[in-house]
């Protein structure tokens, strides 16, 4: 990952060949994907063993959404899916584990982008309910799931077969 990043940023000189530049990008993207899979497996193992350590702090959900949207912008652009955010400026912080909230947001956005057709959109929003709870929503114009499919998708390593779509994944994003 480190070497591909150095090459991608052309730290020691320009890469003149466009094909090589593309290969460097592919190497970095593949390494990032592999690292993500390894981290998902490790997290699942920790959860199942009751050893997942959480660090509760004050978390600004608007900042988390901005971070996740920035991370997902490239895949969304490639899929021709529009990403949007709708959150009030006075949204209070929540007490949560920042790393976990970031991962949840990324997993939800990743699935939304994967299963939204070109020209569609994904909207991240949050609001305070009358009961004083904070409601976070990731809404998309994708194909959706039935309640039975959703229940299956929340089981580790289960993936919903969707005709005409061959999306990457291990089936760990939603369960985590």
KEMIMAR-97864 format. One line per 10 residues: their letters; for each residue x, y, z of N, C-alpha, C, O, CB. Coordinates in Angstrom, 3 decimals. Glycine has a CB too. Layout:
N
a> X/Y/Z/X/Y/Z/X/Y/Z/X/Y/Z/X/Y/Z | ...
! end
This chain:
176
xxxxxxxxxx> 0.833/-1.183/0.000/0.000/0.000/0.000/0.883/1.254/0.000/0.637/2.204/-0.744/-0.951/-0.006/1.217 | 1.907/1.234/0.844/2.783/2.399/0.938/3.507/2.686/-0.359/3.562/3.832/-0.804/3.786/2.203/2.039 | 4.068/1.643/-0.974/4.788/1.842/-2.228/3.846/2.291/-3.340/4.199/3.149/-4.149/5.508/0.557/-2.638 | 2.644/1.710/-3.379/1.705/2.120/-4.430/1.270/3.561/-4.223/1.024/4.277/-5.194/0.476/1.194/-4.454 | 1.171/3.998/-2.970/0.817/5.385/-2.684/1.933/6.326/-3.138/1.663/7.381/-3.711/0.535/5.572/-1.181 | 3.178/5.948/-2.883/4.322/6.751/-3.325/4.320/6.866/-4.853/4.554/7.939/-5.409/5.657/6.125/-2.829 | 4.053/5.751/-5.510/4.014/5.767/-6.972/2.829/6.571/-7.485/2.958/7.333/-8.444/3.952/4.344/-7.519 | 1.667/6.402/-6.843/0.456/7.109/-7.265/0.635/8.624/-7.171/0.157/9.371/-8.025/-0.740/6.669/-6.412 | 1.330/9.063/-6.125/1.581/10.490/-5.935/2.809/10.980/-6.704/3.135/12.167/-6.682/1.754/10.788/-4.461 | 3.490/10.042/-7.389/4.659/10.351/-8.207/5.709/11.121/-7.419/6.243/12.126/-7.888/4.246/11.146/-9.432
xxxxxxxxxx> 5.998/10.634/-6.217/6.934/11.306/-5.301/8.365/11.358/-5.849/9.100/12.302/-5.562/6.933/10.597/-3.953 | 8.763/10.353/-6.631/10.138/10.309/-7.125/10.219/10.581/-8.628/11.201/10.241/-9.287/10.759/8.956/-6.814 | 9.184/11.189/-9.139/9.193/11.531/-10.557/7.895/11.132/-11.226/7.148/10.281/-10.744/10.362/10.864/-11.257 | 7.659/11.766/-12.331/6.418/11.560/-13.065/6.398/10.195/-13.746/7.416/9.725/-14.254/6.227/12.666/-14.098 | 5.235/9.574/-13.749/5.025/8.332/-14.504/4.433/8.758/-15.835/3.275/9.170/-15.914/4.075/7.299/-13.732 | 5.242/8.653/-16.880/4.842/9.162/-18.194/3.821/8.276/-18.897/3.006/8.763/-19.681/6.055/9.313/-19.069 | 3.863/7.002/-18.623/2.996/6.071/-19.326/1.634/5.985/-18.629/1.551/5.647/-17.448/3.654/4.677/-19.406 | 0.576/6.294/-19.371/-0.792/6.292/-18.820/-1.204/4.901/-18.334/-1.906/4.779/-17.330/-1.791/6.789/-19.878 | -0.778/3.869/-19.030/-1.109/2.497/-18.606/-0.496/2.189/-17.248/-1.151/1.596/-16.392/-0.619/1.471/-19.649 | 0.741/2.583/-17.047/1.394/2.351/-15.761/0.687/3.120/-14.644/0.528/2.617/-13.532/2.874/2.757/-15.831
xxxxxxxxxx> 0.268/4.346/-14.959/-0.470/5.135/-13.972/-1.757/4.406/-13.587/-2.131/4.378/-12.414/-0.791/6.551/-14.526 | -2.419/3.829/-14.554/-3.638/3.045/-14.301/-3.348/1.815/-13.466/-4.116/1.474/-12.566/-4.287/2.628/-15.614 | -2.226/1.139/-13.763/-1.856/-0.049/-12.983/-1.580/0.315/-11.529/-1.967/-0.419/-10.619/-0.623/-0.732/-13.595 | -0.919/1.436/-11.309/-0.629/1.882/-9.945/-1.940/2.136/-9.194/-2.088/1.760/-8.032/0.252/3.168/-9.959 | -2.872/2.772/-9.873/-4.185/3.014/-9.253/-4.866/1.685/-8.921/-5.437/1.534/-7.841/-5.090/3.861/-10.194 | -4.807/0.719/-9.846/-5.425/-0.596/-9.618/-4.776/-1.325/-8.443/-5.466/-1.945/-7.634/-5.325/-1.457/-10.883 | -3.447/-1.251/-8.353/-2.732/-1.886/-7.252/-3.172/-1.279/-5.923/-3.443/-2.003/-4.965/-1.206/-1.739/-7.435 | -3.242/0.042/-5.867/-3.646/0.723/-4.635/-5.087/0.384/-4.273/-5.381/0.103/-3.111/-3.484/2.240/-4.783 | -5.988/0.407/-5.255/-7.402/0.099/-4.999/-7.570/-1.347/-4.536/-8.353/-1.617/-3.626/-8.246/0.349/-6.264 | -6.845/-2.272/-5.151/-6.924/-3.683/-4.759/-6.380/-3.893/-3.350/-6.957/-4.649/-2.568/-6.153/-4.558/-5.753
xxxxxxxxxx> -5.274/-3.230/-3.025/-4.714/-3.321/-1.683/-5.669/-2.761/-0.640/-5.820/-3.333/0.440/-3.388/-2.589/-1.617 | -6.311/-1.646/-0.961/-7.291/-1.046/-0.043/-8.466/-1.979/0.174/-8.950/-2.136/1.295/-7.787/0.305/-0.582 | -8.926/-2.602/-0.913/-10.053/-3.533/-0.815/-9.675/-4.742/0.045/-10.455/-5.171/0.895/-10.501/-3.994/-2.224 | -8.492/-5.282/-0.177/-8.038/-6.433/0.601/-7.898/-6.075/2.082/-8.291/-6.850/2.953/-6.699/-6.951/0.053 | -7.343/-4.911/2.357/-7.209/-4.456/3.740/-8.577/-4.304/4.396/-8.750/-4.647/5.565/-6.446/-3.127/3.797 | -9.535/-3.796/3.652/-10.893/-3.639/4.161/-11.506/-5.000/4.506/-12.157/-5.146/5.541/-11.767/-2.904/3.130 | -11.298/-5.989/3.640/-11.821/-7.345/3.903/-11.185/-7.942/5.152/-11.872/-8.545/5.977/-11.569/-8.270/2.693 | -9.891/-7.778/5.287/-9.186/-8.311/6.455/-9.713/-7.645/7.719/-9.966/-8.324/8.715/-7.655/-8.096/6.325 | -9.881/-6.325/7.691/-10.397/-5.612/8.859/-11.817/-6.047/9.202/-12.158/-6.174/10.378/-10.360/-4.110/8.616 | -12.653/-6.277/8.179/-14.017/-6.757/8.433/-13.999/-8.117/9.126/-14.749/-8.346/10.076/-14.808/-6.848/7.117
xxxxxxxxxx> -13.138/-9.018/8.646/-13.032/-10.352/9.260/-12.532/-10.261/10.698/-13.033/-10.957/11.581/-12.091/-11.249/8.437 | -11.554/-9.410/10.925/-11.042/-9.232/12.282/-12.107/-8.649/13.199/-12.252/-9.085/14.340/-9.809/-8.333/12.273 | -12.852/-7.663/12.706/-13.922/-7.075/13.512/-14.991/-8.111/13.844/-15.458/-8.180/14.980/-14.552/-5.885/12.777 | -15.378/-8.918/12.855/-16.386/-9.948/13.099/-15.890/-10.939/14.145/-16.649/-11.345/15.025/-16.741/-10.682/11.793 | -14.626/-11.329/14.056/-14.050/-12.248/15.040/-14.081/-11.647/16.434/-14.400/-12.332/17.406/-12.614/-12.609/14.660 | -13.749/-10.363/16.533/-13.766/-9.685/17.831/-15.186/-9.604/18.387/-15.401/-9.827/19.578/-13.166/-8.276/17.709 | -16.146/-9.289/17.537/-17.542/-9.202/17.990/-18.001/-10.560/18.506/-18.578/-10.660/19.588/-18.472/-8.715/16.842 | -17.738/-11.612/17.716/-18.179/-12.957/18.105/-17.503/-13.425/19.387/-18.099/-14.178/20.158/-17.898/-13.950/16.984 | -16.266/-12.991/19.626/-15.541/-13.385/20.833/-15.825/-12.459/22.008/-15.325/-12.676/23.112/-14.055/-13.415/20.558 | -16.629/-11.425/21.766/-16.923/-10.460/22.824/-15.720/-9.610/23.195/-15.637/-9.118/24.320/-17.425/-11.177/24.046
xxxxxxxxxx> -14.791/-9.430/22.275/-13.550/-8.700/22.542/-13.432/-7.378/21.802/-12.385/-6.733/21.845/-12.388/-9.553/22.188 | -14.502/-6.969/21.122/-14.434/-5.703/20.406/-14.416/-4.576/21.426/-15.340/-4.431/22.225/-15.628/-5.545/19.417 | -13.360/-3.784/21.389/-13.222/-2.681/22.330/-13.720/-1.404/21.678/-13.283/-1.030/20.589/-11.755/-2.523/22.794 | -14.638/-0.745/22.361/-15.204/0.495/21.852/-14.686/1.668/22.667/-14.506/1.562/23.880/-16.742/0.450/21.883 | -14.449/2.773/22.001/-13.972/3.984/22.649/-15.044/5.063/22.471/-15.093/5.736/21.442/-12.589/4.444/22.055 | -15.889/5.217/23.469/-16.998/6.162/23.372/-16.524/7.594/23.567/-15.881/7.929/24.562/-18.071/5.825/24.398 | -16.860/8.428/22.593/-16.520/9.847/22.627/-17.685/10.631/22.025/-18.671/10.051/21.571/-15.184/10.134/21.855 | -17.555/11.927/22.029/-18.538/12.786/21.377/-18.275/12.736/19.871/-17.169/13.037/19.422/-18.467/14.263/21.925 | -19.292/12.356/19.095/-19.133/12.180/17.653/-20.084/13.117/16.911/-21.284/13.144/17.183/-19.393/10.705/17.248 | -19.537/13.874/15.982/-20.317/14.759/15.141/-20.727/13.973/13.888/-19.887/13.687/13.035/-19.507/16.055/14.771
xxxxxxxxxx> -22.014/13.624/13.777/-22.480/12.800/12.660/-22.337/13.504/11.319/-22.142/12.848/10.297/-23.923/12.408/12.874 | -22.430/14.815/11.307/-22.261/15.552/10.057/-20.829/15.377/9.543/-20.616/15.201/8.343/-22.592/17.059/10.256 | -19.848/15.426/10.453/-18.449/15.205/10.060/-18.236/13.770/9.572/-17.521/13.540/8.597/-17.504/15.505/11.243 | -18.863/12.809/10.258/-18.757/11.404/9.844/-19.340/11.228/8.444/-18.755/10.548/7.602/-19.484/10.472/10.854 | -20.494/11.845/8.203/-21.123/11.758/6.881/-20.229/12.390/5.820/-20.071/11.830/4.735/-22.504/12.444/6.891 | -19.639/13.553/6.118/-18.737/14.204/5.163/-17.565/13.295/4.811/-17.196/13.167/3.644/-18.219/15.532/5.733 | -16.983/12.666/5.826/-15.847/11.758/5.616/-16.263/10.578/4.730/-15.560/10.237/3.779/-15.301/11.243/6.975 | -17.393/9.965/5.040/-17.850/8.801/4.278/-18.213/9.194/2.847/-17.908/8.462/1.905/-19.061/8.149/4.970 | -18.856/10.337/2.683/-19.215/10.784/1.339/-17.970/11.056/0.506/-17.933/10.753/-0.687/-20.087/12.040/1.408 | -16.955/11.626/1.139/-15.697/11.871/0.431/-15.052/10.543/0.004/-14.544/10.426/-1.112/-14.722/12.681/1.326
xxxxxxxxxx> -15.078/9.551/0.895/-14.500/8.242/0.588/-15.266/7.534/-0.539/-14.675/6.789/-1.321/-14.490/7.366/1.846 | -16.567/7.767/-0.616/-17.401/7.073/-1.594/-17.602/7.862/-2.883/-18.247/7.372/-3.810/-18.736/6.765/-0.988 | -17.058/9.079/-2.956/-17.302/9.913/-4.132/-16.786/9.278/-5.413/-17.480/9.287/-6.430/-16.662/11.267/-3.947 | -15.593/8.733/-5.380/-15.028/8.136/-6.598/-15.853/6.949/-7.092/-16.199/6.906/-8.273/-13.590/7.689/-6.346 | -16.188/5.964/-6.212/-17.038/4.863/-6.691/-18.412/5.349/-7.160/-18.957/4.814/-8.126/-17.214/3.825/-5.588 | -18.971/6.346/-6.493/-20.278/6.872/-6.894/-20.194/7.536/-8.267/-21.074/7.353/-9.108/-20.800/7.878/-5.849 | -19.142/8.297/-8.483/-18.956/8.953/-9.778/-18.805/7.911/-10.877/-19.396/8.045/-11.949/-17.725/9.883/-9.749 | -18.017/6.875/-10.614/-17.824/5.801/-11.596/-19.147/5.095/-11.903/-19.370/4.664/-13.034/-16.787/4.782/-11.082 | -20.022/4.975/-10.903/-21.322/4.322/-11.080/-22.390/5.303/-11.561/-23.539/4.919/-11.781/-21.766/3.676/-9.772 | -22.004/6.577/-11.724/-22.920/7.652/-12.123/-24.093/7.777/-11.147/-25.253/7.895/-11.541/-23.448/7.402/-13.546
xxxxxxxxxx> -23.743/7.746/-9.864/-24.716/7.904/-8.781/-24.386/9.193/-8.040/-23.228/9.448/-7.709/-24.702/6.668/-7.805 | -25.396/9.993/-7.784/-25.222/11.270/-7.095/-25.293/11.043/-5.587/-26.209/10.383/-5.097/-26.299/12.300/-7.550 | -24.324/11.591/-4.853/-24.323/11.528/-3.391/-24.738/12.888/-2.849/-24.269/13.925/-3.317/-22.919/11.110/-2.839 | -25.633/12.873/-1.845/-26.072/14.123/-1.233/-26.149/13.959/0.277/-26.238/12.847/0.798/-27.438/14.562/-1.800 | -26.112/15.095/0.966/-26.237/15.115/2.429/-27.248/16.178/2.811/-27.254/17.281/2.265/-24.860/15.385/3.120 | -28.101/15.826/3.760/-29.099/16.769/4.252/-29.159/16.653/5.770/-29.835/15.783/6.319/-30.500/16.502/3.610 | -28.437/17.549/6.431/-28.401/17.537/7.891/-28.498/18.960/8.413/-27.870/19.867/7.866/-27.114/16.855/8.409 | -29.284/19.164/9.472/-29.366/20.516/10.039/-28.029/20.930/10.653/-27.274/20.099/11.159/-30.482/20.589/11.103 | -27.758/22.227/10.597/-26.493/22.746/11.127/-26.396/22.583/12.645/-25.298/22.479/13.190/-26.337/24.218/10.757 | -27.538/22.562/13.321/-27.534/22.483/14.790/-27.694/21.052/15.311/-28.125/20.844/16.445/-28.646/23.351/15.353
xxxxxxxxxx> -27.347/20.077/14.483/-27.449/18.674/14.894/-26.500/18.407/16.062/-25.304/18.676/15.950/-27.129/17.724/13.704 | -27.008/17.883/17.180/-26.117/17.644/18.318/-25.204/16.444/18.070/-25.507/15.568/17.260/-26.933/17.424/19.595 | -24.092/16.428/18.780/-23.183/15.280/18.724/-23.821/14.117/19.466/-24.718/14.305/20.287/-21.787/15.628/19.333 | -23.347/12.914/19.167/-23.802/11.714/19.859/-22.616/11.074/20.566/-21.468/11.302/20.187/-24.466/10.714/18.872 | -22.887/10.284/21.579/-21.832/9.538/22.255/-21.771/8.171/21.585/-22.722/7.392/21.645/-22.094/9.418/23.816 | -20.630/7.891/20.942/-20.480/6.651/20.178/-19.001/6.365/19.958/-18.142/7.182/20.288/-21.227/6.740/18.819 | -18.719/5.203/19.400/-17.368/4.843/18.996/-17.158/5.376/17.575/-17.794/4.896/16.637/-17.137/3.282/19.070 | -16.284/6.350/17.412/-16.093/7.015/16.128/-15.751/6.035/15.017/-16.332/6.106/13.935/-15.006/8.054/16.240 | -14.828/5.130/15.263/-14.419/4.173/14.236/-15.601/3.325/13.775/-15.770/3.084/12.580/-13.298/3.272/14.762 | -16.417/2.874/14.727/-17.570/2.047/14.385/-18.605/2.830/13.593/-19.155/2.325/12.615/-18.202/1.479/15.644
xxxxxxxxxx> -18.872/4.055/14.011/-19.862/4.879/13.310/-19.378/5.165/11.887/-20.168/5.133/10.943/-20.120/6.212/14.078 | -18.090/5.443/11.733/-17.541/5.662/10.384/-17.709/4.411/9.523/-18.095/4.500/8.357/-16.044/6.055/10.462 | -17.417/3.242/10.106/-17.523/1.999/9.350/-18.968/1.704/8.968/-19.245/1.263/7.852/-16.947/0.839/10.156 | -19.879/1.945/9.890/-21.304/1.742/9.595/-21.730/2.637/8.436/-22.386/2.184/7.498/-22.174/2.031/10.849 | -21.353/3.906/8.509/-21.724/4.853/7.460/-21.141/4.425/6.113/-21.836/4.455/5.097/-21.244/6.270/7.821 | -19.872/4.029/6.103/-19.245/3.580/4.853/-19.919/2.338/4.303/-20.156/2.244/3.098/-17.765/3.304/5.071 | -20.232/1.378/5.172/-20.883/0.147/4.716/-22.251/0.438/4.114/-22.598/-0.111/3.069/-21.021/-0.846/5.875 | -23.029/1.295/4.762/-24.353/1.643/4.245/-24.246/2.373/2.906/-24.976/2.066/1.964/-25.113/2.511/5.262 | -23.330/3.342/2.827/-23.158/4.080/1.578/-22.640/3.183/0.453/-23.078/3.296/-0.692/-22.204/5.248/1.790 | -21.715/2.303/0.786/-21.168/1.392/-0.212/-22.267/0.524/-0.818/-22.347/0.379/-2.038/-20.080/0.510/0.409
xxxxxxxxxx> -23.115/-0.052/0.037/-24.217/-0.871/-0.473/-25.194/-0.040/-1.292/-25.677/-0.487/-2.333/-24.954/-1.551/0.680 | -25.485/1.170/-0.822/-26.421/2.027/-1.542/-25.892/2.350/-2.941/-26.648/2.316/-3.912/-26.675/3.323/-0.753 | -24.605/2.661/-3.048/-24.019/2.977/-4.349/-24.007/1.735/-5.242/-24.336/1.821/-6.426/-22.586/3.532/-4.179 | -23.631/0.582/-4.683/-23.550/-0.659/-5.471/-24.886/-1.032/-6.103/-24.931/-1.541/-7.223/-23.068/-1.805/-4.593 | -25.974/-0.774/-5.375/-27.271/-1.259/-5.835/-28.199/-0.141/-6.317/-29.419/-0.304/-6.343/-27.942/-2.024/-4.728 | -27.611/0.988/-6.695/-28.368/2.080/-7.288/-27.958/2.194/-8.755/-26.772/2.222/-9.082/-28.125/3.428/-6.520 | -28.946/2.257/-9.618/-28.683/2.342/-11.054/-28.077/3.694/-11.423/-28.283/4.681/-10.717/-29.975/2.110/-11.847 | -27.322/3.741/-12.539/-26.783/5.016/-13.011/-27.902/6.053/-13.136/-29.003/5.752/-13.597/-26.064/4.831/-14.369 | -27.595/7.269/-12.718/-28.584/8.337/-12.738/-29.354/8.452/-11.425/-30.102/9.408/-11.222/-29.549/8.115/-13.871 | -29.168/7.473/-10.533/-29.856/7.492/-9.245/-29.103/8.322/-8.229/-28.084/8.941/-8.535/-30.042/6.083/-8.722
xxxxxxxxxx> -29.627/8.323/-7.009/-28.976/9.114/-5.969/-29.048/8.420/-4.615/-29.901/7.571/-4.360/-29.610/10.496/-5.882 | -28.114/8.823/-3.761/-28.029/8.344/-2.382/-27.997/9.595/-1.501/-27.195/10.503/-1.717/-26.747/7.413/-2.146 | -28.877/9.621/-0.514/-28.967/10.788/0.366/-28.741/10.353/1.805/-29.416/9.454/2.305/-30.341/11.495/0.219 | -27.783/10.999/2.469/-27.545/10.786/3.894/-28.216/11.939/4.618/-27.967/13.105/4.314/-26.000/10.699/4.234 | -29.071/11.604/5.581/-29.747/12.668/6.320/-29.831/12.296/7.793/-29.668/11.136/8.172/-31.160/12.928/5.745 | -30.086/13.298/8.603/-30.269/13.085/10.041/-31.236/14.132/10.553/-31.320/15.239/10.021/-28.909/13.154/10.814 | -31.960/13.764/11.589/-32.886/14.711/12.203/-33.170/14.278/13.633/-33.006/13.114/13.996/-34.202/14.812/11.389 | -33.591/15.229/14.418/-34.018/14.945/15.782/-35.497/14.593/15.746/-36.284/15.291/15.106/-33.746/16.159/16.733 | -35.886/13.515/16.428/-37.293/13.145/16.509/-37.951/13.939/17.635/-37.261/14.484/18.496/-37.456/11.612/16.740 | -39.274/14.005/17.631/-39.971/14.698/18.730/-39.635/14.106/20.108/-39.712/14.804/21.119/-41.483/14.637/18.504
xxxxxxxxxx> -39.266/12.829/20.144/-38.910/12.171/21.401/-37.475/12.433/21.839/-37.037/11.905/22.861/-39.125/10.695/21.274 | -36.733/13.245/21.076/-35.365/13.585/21.451/-34.317/12.608/20.958/-33.160/12.684/21.373/-35.269/13.685/22.917 | -34.696/11.693/20.083/-33.728/10.743/19.518/-33.191/11.298/18.205/-33.870/12.051/17.506/-34.378/9.339/19.296 | -31.979/10.918/17.888/-31.391/11.333/16.630/-31.606/10.211/15.618/-31.230/9.065/15.865/-29.872/11.670/16.795 | -32.204/10.540/14.494/-32.490/9.544/13.452/-31.551/9.787/12.278/-31.565/10.857/11.670/-33.990/9.613/12.990 | -30.736/8.784/11.966/-29.812/8.833/10.838/-30.397/7.967/9.731/-30.861/6.856/9.984/-28.370/8.349/11.245 | -30.373/8.479/8.504/-30.986/7.746/7.399/-30.068/7.779/6.183/-29.510/8.821/5.840/-32.372/8.338/7.048 | -29.920/6.628/5.537/-29.265/6.547/4.233/-30.346/6.050/3.284/-30.788/4.904/3.362/-27.977/5.586/4.246 | -30.757/6.930/2.395/-31.855/6.631/1.473/-31.311/6.636/0.048/-30.504/7.492/-0.317/-33.023/7.663/1.628 | -31.758/5.676/-0.747/-31.281/5.636/-2.127/-32.421/5.302/-3.074/-33.509/4.913/-2.650/-30.148/4.615/-2.280
xxxxxxxxxx> -32.152/5.460/-4.355/-33.131/5.125/-5.385/-32.828/3.753/-5.980/-33.210/3.457/-7.113/-33.143/6.197/-6.490 | -32.138/2.920/-5.202/-31.736/1.591/-5.657/-32.882/0.598/-5.678/-34.051/0.962/-5.546/-30.641/1.064/-4.784 | -32.521/-0.654/-5.846/-33.505/-1.714/-6.071/-34.225/-2.146/-4.798/-35.305/-2.733/-4.863/-32.832/-2.907/-6.691 | -33.637/-1.861/-3.653/-34.288/-2.180/-2.385/-34.267/-3.669/-2.051/-33.800/-4.494/-2.836/-35.708/-1.698/-2.413 | -34.791/-3.991/-0.854/-34.866/-5.370/-0.384/-36.207/-5.588/0.298/-36.784/-4.670/0.882/-33.694/-5.699/0.581 | -36.681/-6.799/0.215/-37.876/-7.168/0.961/-37.464/-7.365/2.417/-36.273/-7.503/2.695/-38.549/-8.464/0.371 | -38.419/-7.382/3.361/-38.059/-7.648/4.763/-37.318/-8.980/4.941/-36.398/-9.061/5.754/-39.315/-7.648/5.627 | -37.702/-10.022/4.195/-37.006/-11.319/4.290/-35.576/-11.220/3.778/-34.661/-11.788/4.374/-37.765/-12.395/3.500 | -35.380/-10.501/2.678/-34.031/-10.319/2.143/-33.170/-9.528/3.121/-31.993/-9.839/3.304/-34.080/-9.608/0.780 | -33.743/-8.514/3.743/-33.009/-7.709/4.714/-32.551/-8.568/5.885/-31.413/-8.450/6.337/-33.875/-6.545/5.214
xxxxxxxxxx> -33.433/-9.426/6.372/-33.074/-10.307/7.487/-31.899/-11.210/7.108/-30.991/-11.414/7.913/-34.287/-11.163/7.910 | -31.911/-11.748/5.891/-30.793/-12.587/5.416/-29.518/-11.763/5.258/-28.433/-12.225/5.610/-31.153/-13.260/4.073 | -29.644/-10.553/4.731/-28.478/-9.702/4.484/-27.784/-9.302/5.775/-26.605/-8.949/5.754/-28.888/-8.459/3.718 | -28.485/-9.349/6.888/-27.900/-8.976/8.173/-27.165/-10.130/8.847/-26.591/-9.957/9.922/-28.975/-8.460/9.092 | -27.180/-11.315/8.216/-26.428/-12.464/8.723/-25.030/-12.457/8.100/-24.892/-12.227/6.899/-27.171/-13.806/8.408 | -23.983/-12.708/8.914/-22.623/-12.705/8.365/-22.463/-13.670/7.192/-22.953/-14.799/7.227/-21.625/-13.059/9.453 | -21.777/-13.209/6.165/-21.420/-13.955/4.957/-22.617/-14.286/4.063/-22.477/-15.054/3.111/-20.725/-15.229/5.344 | -23.778/-13.725/4.350/-24.952/-13.944/3.500/-25.064/-12.778/2.535/-24.941/-11.615/2.920/-26.260/-14.094/4.351 | -25.293/-13.105/1.301/-25.479/-12.068/0.288/-26.777/-12.360/-0.440/-27.145/-13.518/-0.638/-24.270/-12.007/-0.710 | -27.449/-11.330/-0.827/-28.702/-11.470/-1.544/-28.394/-11.552/-3.036/-27.750/-10.667/-3.599/-29.666/-10.287/-1.230
xxxxxxxxxx> -28.863/-12.626/-3.668/-28.679/-12.770/-5.109/-29.611/-11.797/-5.810/-30.824/-11.820/-5.604/-28.947/-14.235/-5.575 | -29.034/-10.950/-6.632/-29.798/-9.944/-7.336/-29.560/-10.118/-8.825/-28.436/-9.985/-9.307/-29.416/-8.518/-6.870 | -30.622/-10.415/-9.541/-30.515/-10.688/-10.972/-29.930/-9.492/-11.711/-30.359/-8.354/-11.523/-31.885/-11.048/-11.553 | -28.942/-9.776/-12.554/-28.348/-8.732/-13.363/-27.278/-7.916/-12.653/-26.745/-6.965/-13.225/-29.405/-7.831/-13.838 | -26.956/-8.276/-11.408/-25.936/-7.519/-10.659/-24.937/-8.496/-10.063/-25.302/-9.512/-9.472/-26.585/-6.643/-9.534 | -23.686/-8.163/-10.234/-22.620/-8.963/-9.641/-21.742/-8.029/-8.823/-20.612/-7.726/-9.206/-21.786/-9.718/-10.734 | -22.273/-7.579/-7.696/-21.545/-6.630/-6.854/-20.528/-7.357/-5.991/-20.782/-8.454/-5.493/-22.514/-5.830/-5.972 | -19.354/-6.715/-5.820/-18.317/-7.278/-4.963/-18.761/-7.258/-3.514/-19.621/-6.470/-3.119/-17.003/-6.511/-5.126 | -18.163/-8.133/-2.735/-18.418/-8.095/-1.293/-18.356/-9.468/-0.673/-18.420/-10.491/-1.356/-19.764/-7.475/-1.011 | -18.228/-9.465/0.647/-18.136/-10.711/1.401/-19.409/-11.025/2.150/-19.563/-12.125/2.682/-16.991/-10.649/2.365
xxxxxx> -20.321/-10.075/2.198/-21.515/-10.270/3.007/-21.283/-9.907/4.458/-21.989/-10.395/5.341/-21.982/-11.696/2.908 | -20.295/-9.050/4.717/-20.009/-8.644/6.103/-20.386/-7.201/6.398/-20.515/-6.827/7.564/-18.545/-8.840/6.401 | -20.565/-6.387/5.376/-20.796/-4.956/5.591/-22.013/-4.650/6.445/-21.908/-3.918/7.429/-20.942/-4.272/4.277 | -23.159/-5.193/6.086/-24.377/-4.913/6.865/-24.370/-5.576/8.235/-24.761/-4.933/9.210/-25.597/-5.370/6.097 | -23.941/-6.847/8.360/-23.912/-7.433/9.701/-23.014/-6.650/10.672/-23.356/-6.489/11.844/-23.438/-8.875/9.617 | -21.871/-6.169/10.183/-20.987/-5.393/11.056/-21.627/-4.082/11.415/-21.037/-3.286/12.145/-19.633/-5.151/10.393
! end
